[in-house]
């Protein structure tokens, strides 16, 4: 199976704002970004899995290569709880510093830790590996894609943010005949 990890297009959010699971609109450059990313995808895709957030749903509907879109809450971005839609410099700096020192394990107030997010993303990945698709697309967020790439590479979560995941980028993963992730064919193509 070929799995295409696709990050949503640029959101219409002011720079410096934390927007994790907030349902935000996309920028006017949406169609231009879609046209560029389609060049990195096959003509047909068996099925598309997408985060329920509007920025991913809108993009999933543009992938005309598939008639099947399956929405999955496990593909949502990190839940930033009390920090959602706040500017990073307006967040309590003591709480923010504590989280930044150990974002893998420290839970955002009324949100989740990266480990909790990784648990739900890994659950999705386990189910995906059992499917018999020739091709599948996953339209999601940078955090989700980093979790999946870290899983494939078997690297610690603390290193996941070293993985570049640009808006409207495509990462291709191959699944081996043993229903395990094989290799990353390419990463972060824009």
C-alpha positions in Angstrom: 0.0 0.0 0.0 1.1 3.6 -0.7 0.1 6.1 2.0 0.1 9.8 1.2 0.2 12.1 4.2 -1.1 15.5 3.3 -1.0 18.5 5.5 -3.9 21.0 5.1 -3.3 24.3 3.3 -2.5 27.5 5.0 -5.1 28.5 7.7 -6.5 32.0 7.9 -5.0 32.6 11.3 -2.9 35.5 12.5 0.8 34.6 12.8 1.8 33.6 16.3 -1.7 32.3 17.3 -2.0 28.8 18.8 -4.9 27.1 16.9 -4.5 23.2 17.3 -8.1 21.8 17.3 -9.8 25.2 16.6 -11.9 25.0 13.5 -10.4 27.8 11.4 -10.9 28.8 7.7 -8.2 28.5 5.0 -6.5 31.4 3.2 -7.6 32.6 -0.2 -4.6 30.8 -1.7 -6.4 27.5 -1.1 -7.0 26.5 -4.7 -3.5 27.4 -5.8 -2.0 25.3 -3.0 -4.3 22.4 -3.9 -3.2 22.5 -7.5 0.4 22.3 -6.5 0.0 19.4 -4.1 -2.1 17.4 -6.6 1.1 17.0 -8.7 2.5 14.8 -5.9 -0.4 12.4 -5.8 -1.5 9.5 -8.1 -4.5 9.9 -10.4 -6.5 7.5 -8.2 -6.6 7.0 -4.5 -8.6 4.1 -3.0 -9.7 6.1 0.0 -9.1 9.4 1.8 -9.0 9.6 5.6 -9.3 13.1 7.0 -9.4 15.0 10.3 -12.9 16.4 10.9 -11.6 19.9 11.1 -12.8 22.2 8.3 -9.3 22.9 6.9 -8.8 19.1 6.3 -12.3 18.3 5.2 -12.2 21.1 2.5 -8.9 19.7 1.2 -10.1 16.1 1.3 -13.1 17.0 -0.9 -10.7 18.4 -3.5 -8.9 15.1 -3.9 -11.2 14.0 -6.7 -9.0 10.9 -7.1 -11.2 9.2 -4.5 -14.9 8.9 -4.0 -14.5 7.8 -0.4 -13.7 10.2 2.4 -13.6 8.7 5.9 -13.5 11.3 8.7 -11.6 10.2 11.8 -11.3 12.2 15.0 -7.9 10.5 15.8 -6.4 12.6 13.0 -7.1 15.9 14.7 -4.2 18.2 15.7 -3.0 18.4 19.3 -5.6 19.7 21.7 -4.2 22.9 23.0 -7.0 23.3 25.6 -6.9 26.7 27.3 -4.3 27.9 24.8 -6.5 27.6 21.7 -6.7 30.8 19.7 -4.4 32.7 22.1 -1.2 34.3 20.9 1.8 32.3 22.1 3.2 35.4 23.9 -0.1 35.8 25.8 0.0 32.3 27.3 1.2 32.1 30.9 5.0 31.8 30.4 5.5 29.5 33.4 3.0 27.0 32.0 4.3 27.4 28.5 8.0 26.9 29.6 7.0 23.8 31.5 5.3 22.4 28.4 8.1 23.4 26.1 10.7 21.6 28.2 8.8 18.3 27.9 6.0 18.7 25.3 6.0 14.9 24.9 4.7 14.2 28.4 3.4 17.5 29.8 -0.3 18.0 29.2 -1.5 21.4 28.1 -4.1 22.8 30.6 -7.5 21.3 29.6 -5.8 19.8 26.5 -3.5 16.9 25.9 0.2 15.9 25.8 2.0 14.9 22.6 2.1 11.3 24.0 -1.7 11.3 24.3 -2.0 12.6 20.8 0.5 9.9 19.6 -1.6 7.2 21.2 -4.7 8.1 19.2 -2.7 8.5 16.0 -0.9 5.2 16.5 -4.3 3.6 17.0 -5.4 5.0 13.6 -2.1 3.7 12.0 -2.7 0.2 13.3 -6.1 0.1 11.7 -4.9 1.5 8.5 -2.2 -1.2 8.2 -5.0 -3.8 8.3 -6.8 -2.3 5.3 -6.3 -3.7 1.8 -6.0 -0.4 -0.1 -3.5 0.0 -2.9 -3.4 3.7 -2.2 -4.7 5.8 0.7 -4.4 9.5 1.5 -4.4 10.9 5.0 -5.4 14.6 5.2 -4.3 15.9 8.5 -2.2 18.3 10.5 1.6 18.7 11.1 1.4 17.0 14.6 -0.4 14.0 13.2 2.0 13.6 10.3 5.0 14.0 12.6 3.6 11.2 14.8 3.2 8.9 11.8 6.6 9.7 10.4 8.2 9.1 13.9 6.3 5.8 14.0 7.7 4.7 10.6 11.3 5.8 11.5 11.0 4.4 15.0 12.4 7.6 16.5 11.6 9.1 19.9 8.7 11.5 20.0 11.0 14.2 21.4 12.6 14.3 18.0 9.4 14.6 16.0 9.5 18.4 15.7 12.7 18.0 13.8 10.6 16.6 10.9 9.6 19.4 8.5 5.9 19.4 7.6 4.9 22.5 5.5 1.3 23.5 4.7 0.0 21.6 1.7 2.9 19.2 1.7 2.9 15.5 0.8 4.8 12.7 2.4 4.7 9.2 0.9 5.1 6.1 2.9 5.2 2.6 1.6 3.7 -0.3 3.5 5.4 -3.7 3.2 3.8 -7.0 2.3 3.9 -7.9 6.0 1.4 -5.0 6.8 4.1 -3.0 8.5 5.3 0.4 7.5 8.2 0.0 5.2 10.0 3.2 4.1 9.4 6.8 3.5 9.7 7.4 -0.2 9.6 11.1 0.1 9.0 13.7 2.8 7.4 17.2 2.8 7.1 17.7 -0.9 5.5 21.0 -1.8 
